Amino acid sequence: MASTSSSRRVAIFDFDSTLSATEISSLDRASLVDRGFGGAERVALLRECLSERTERGIVLAICSLNNAFIIRSALEWIGLAHFFQLICDRSDWMRNGSLKSRVIQQIMLPR
């Protein structure tokens, strides 16, 4: 996370087994909260954590090898999508030579 006064503060999250409780490769809305995100209590804790960071002016992004459609859909279904300003997925990694550092540099650039 960048924290100098001349740059913006950004928190970059992985998606599978970090924000989600397990790898999400398909969308099963019926079990998404319990199996995909570890239950309603964990989703509430995620919401609180993400809300605190956005209230402090921290830009939230996701950098994942998963597909952006799956990530965005899953987050929308559980009410967390609005916290994230940017989702970098597998296609972004490929455009950047599969180097996470290049994807992170892309995220850190002011928008």
TIRO-727011 format. One record per residue (C-alpha): residue in one letter; x, y, z. Coordinates in Angstrom, 2 decimals. Each point is the difference from the previous one (the first is absolute). Last residue first. Layout:
BEGIN
+------+---------+---------+---------+
| type |      px |      py |      pz |
+------+---------+---------+---------+
|    A |       X |       Y |       Z |
...
+------+---------+---------+---------+
This chain:
BEGIN
+------+---------+---------+---------+
| type |      px |      py |      pz |
+------+---------+---------+---------+
|    R |   -6.87 |    7.77 |  -12.68 |
|    P |    3.32 |    0.25 |    1.85 |
|    L |    2.38 |   -2.89 |   -0.77 |
|    M |    0.16 |   -2.52 |    2.86 |
|    I |   -2.16 |   -2.59 |   -1.78 |
|    Q |    2.31 |   -0.07 |   -3.03 |
|    Q |    3.02 |   -0.37 |    2.28 |
|    I |   -1.78 |   -2.94 |    1.64 |
|    V |   -0.51 |   -1.64 |   -3.39 |
|    R |    3.66 |    0.51 |   -0.81 |
|    S |    1.08 |   -1.53 |    3.34 |
|    K |   -2.28 |   -2.98 |   -0.56 |
|    L |    1.94 |   -0.97 |   -3.12 |
|    S |   -1.85 |   -2.27 |   -2.41 |
|    G |    1.42 |    1.95 |   -2.97 |
|    N |   -2.14 |    3.04 |    0.70 |
|    R |   -2.70 |   -0.71 |   -2.58 |
|    M |   -0.26 |   -3.54 |    1.37 |
|    W |   -0.44 |    1.23 |    3.58 |
|    D |   -2.72 |    2.43 |   -1.11 |
|    S |   -1.82 |   -2.89 |   -1.71 |
|    R |    0.18 |   -2.10 |    3.19 |
|    D |   -1.73 |    2.69 |    2.06 |
|    C |    0.47 |    3.55 |    1.23 |
|    I |   -3.03 |    1.32 |    1.84 |
|    L |   -0.12 |    3.72 |    0.71 |
|    Q |   -2.06 |    2.38 |    2.10 |
|    F |   -1.08 |   -2.59 |    2.53 |
|    F |   -2.39 |    0.82 |    2.86 |
|    H |   -3.10 |   -0.09 |   -2.20 |
|    A |    0.44 |   -3.72 |   -0.62 |
|    L |   -0.70 |   -1.02 |    3.61 |
|    G |   -3.75 |   -0.76 |   -0.02 |
|    I |    0.08 |   -3.82 |    0.04 |
|    W |   -1.33 |   -0.38 |   -3.54 |
|    E |    2.08 |    2.94 |   -1.24 |
|    L |    3.21 |   -1.57 |    1.35 |
|    A |   -0.73 |   -3.31 |   -1.74 |
|    S |   -0.84 |    1.76 |   -3.27 |
|    R |    3.14 |    2.20 |    0.11 |
|    I |    2.32 |   -2.94 |    0.69 |
|    I |   -1.65 |   -2.29 |   -2.56 |
|    F |    0.04 |    2.70 |   -2.69 |
|    A |    3.58 |    1.00 |    0.89 |
|    N |    1.25 |   -3.58 |   -0.62 |
|    N |    2.38 |   -1.43 |    2.61 |
|    L |    3.73 |    0.62 |   -0.10 |
|    S |   -0.55 |    2.78 |    2.51 |
|    C |    0.94 |    3.59 |    0.80 |
|    I |   -2.86 |    1.71 |    1.81 |
|    A |   -0.13 |    3.69 |    0.82 |
|    L |   -1.00 |    2.22 |    2.92 |
|    V |    0.83 |    3.71 |    0.14 |
|    I |    0.65 |    1.14 |    3.56 |
|    G |   -1.79 |    3.21 |    0.96 |
|    R |   -0.39 |   -0.81 |    3.71 |
|    E |   -3.71 |   -0.72 |   -0.57 |
|    T |    1.07 |   -2.42 |   -2.75 |
|    R |    2.13 |   -1.92 |    2.48 |
|    E |   -2.67 |   -0.21 |    2.69 |
|    S |   -2.57 |   -1.17 |   -2.55 |
|    L |    2.25 |   -2.78 |   -1.25 |
|    C |    0.56 |   -1.37 |    3.50 |
|    E |   -3.68 |    0.30 |    0.98 |
|    R |   -1.17 |   -1.67 |   -3.21 |
|    L |    2.57 |   -2.77 |    0.45 |
|    L |   -1.21 |   -0.57 |    3.57 |
|    A |   -3.61 |   -0.17 |   -1.21 |
|    V |    1.01 |   -2.51 |   -2.71 |
|    R |    1.75 |   -2.10 |    2.69 |
|    E |   -3.16 |   -0.02 |    2.14 |
|    A |   -2.18 |   -0.89 |   -2.99 |
|    G |    1.99 |   -3.11 |   -0.86 |
|    G |    3.41 |   -1.02 |   -1.28 |
|    F |    0.06 |    1.99 |   -3.24 |
|    G |   -0.50 |   -2.60 |   -2.73 |
|    R |   -1.56 |   -2.78 |    2.07 |
|    D |   -2.40 |    1.96 |    2.18 |
|    V |   -0.51 |    3.23 |   -1.92 |
|    L |    0.16 |   -1.52 |   -3.49 |
|    S |   -2.08 |   -3.10 |    0.71 |
|    A |   -3.27 |    0.96 |   -1.70 |
|    R |    1.70 |    2.37 |   -2.47 |
|    D |    2.02 |   -2.74 |   -1.58 |
|    L |    2.45 |    1.88 |   -2.18 |
|    S |    2.89 |   -1.95 |   -1.39 |
|    S |    3.73 |    0.06 |    0.65 |
|    I |    0.02 |    1.36 |    3.54 |
|    E |    3.09 |   -1.10 |    1.88 |
|    T |   -0.68 |   -0.08 |    3.72 |
|    A |   -0.79 |    2.35 |    2.87 |
|    S |   -0.39 |    2.95 |   -2.33 |
|    L |    1.91 |    3.16 |    0.80 |
|    T |    3.15 |   -2.07 |    0.43 |
|    S |   -0.65 |   -3.55 |   -1.22 |
|    D |   -0.64 |    1.29 |   -3.53 |
|    F |    0.01 |    3.81 |   -0.21 |
|    D |    3.43 |    1.53 |    0.54 |
|    F |   -0.22 |    3.41 |    1.57 |
|    I |    1.71 |    3.30 |   -0.77 |
|    A |   -0.27 |    2.83 |    2.52 |
|    V |    0.78 |    3.42 |   -1.47 |
|    R |    0.98 |    3.28 |    1.60 |
|    R |    0.46 |    2.81 |   -2.47 |
|    S |    3.35 |    1.59 |   -0.52 |
|    S |    1.58 |    3.27 |    1.10 |
|    S |   -0.70 |   -0.57 |    3.72 |
|    T |    1.85 |   -3.29 |   -0.01 |
|    S |   -2.01 |   -3.08 |    0.96 |
|    A |    0.09 |   -2.47 |   -2.85 |
|    M |   -1.38 |   -3.40 |    0.95 |
+------+---------+---------+---------+
